[in-house]
Amino acid sequence: MSTQTLRYKVMVKDVKKNPFPDDHYCIVGDEFRDDHDLFDSTGHVLVRHRGRPVASTRIVNGNFEKLEAETFGWADVRSLVAPHARNADNLAEPSRVVADRSVRGSNVVPLMYLHCLEWMMQNNIENFVGMANSEARPLMEHYSKWAQAKWITEKPFDVSDFIKGRKLDMCLISVGEAGTPERNRFTLTNFAPAFMAYSMMKSPK
């Protein structure tokens, strides 16, 4: 099972009320994908448990390509980032985060987020933007505390191109440039403690 097939299973097939019409631009057979998946600069994370794919995400590298919100004109991402970052053009976005029901409530997704941060730092990315369903923002606040995320949208923006009527908020995490005090501080006070904490969470059976 590929990352895109797992997405289709979690986002379309297994939900009680599928929000995506059959002709949605992301549905291609039994896969859920778009052009952002095909960029050479896009990173892909697929987590397997006992040999079975159970969670995945992708990381669109904004240093080389437009982010999804920029492609569709949902938000002027770099203008939103600029007041909070040294270089608003050095950024990436994890998206299409999915997890099979069998691993929800375990440490799989939190550790996957940390792996995304590790990928970013290895690829010299300083800023990480995330889009969250406005209804899920209270849950995201949990992650934003340890990551020192800043919510950079004053009000939600509409993403009806993706799901009709859906509104999202955007947050920013700045990890700093490699070798700087900002990066070292983030690693010591955020990344390392979070890795230790989430490693001690319940693992999937």
Sequence and secondary structure as in RCSB ss.txt:
>XXXX:A:sequence
MSTQTLRYKVMVKDVKKNPFPDDHYCIVGDEFRDDHDLFDSTGHVLVRHRGRPVASTRIVNGNFEKLEAETFGWA
DVRSLVAPHARNADNLAEPSRVVADRSVRGSNVVPLMYLHCLEWMMQNNIENFVGMANSEARPLMEHYSKWAQAK
WITEKPFDVSDFIKGRKLDMCLISVGEAGTPERNRFTLTNFAPAFMAYSMMKSPK
>XXXX:A:secstr
  HHHHHHIIIIISSSS  S TT TTEETTEE  GGGG TT EEEEEEETTEEEEEEEEEETTTS  HHHHTTS 
 HHHHHGGG S TTSEEEEEEEEE GGGTTSSHHHHHHHHHHHHHHHTT  EEEEEEEGGGHHHHHHHHHHHT E
E  SS EE TTTSTT EEEEEEEE   TTSHHHHHHIIIIIHHHHHHHHTS    
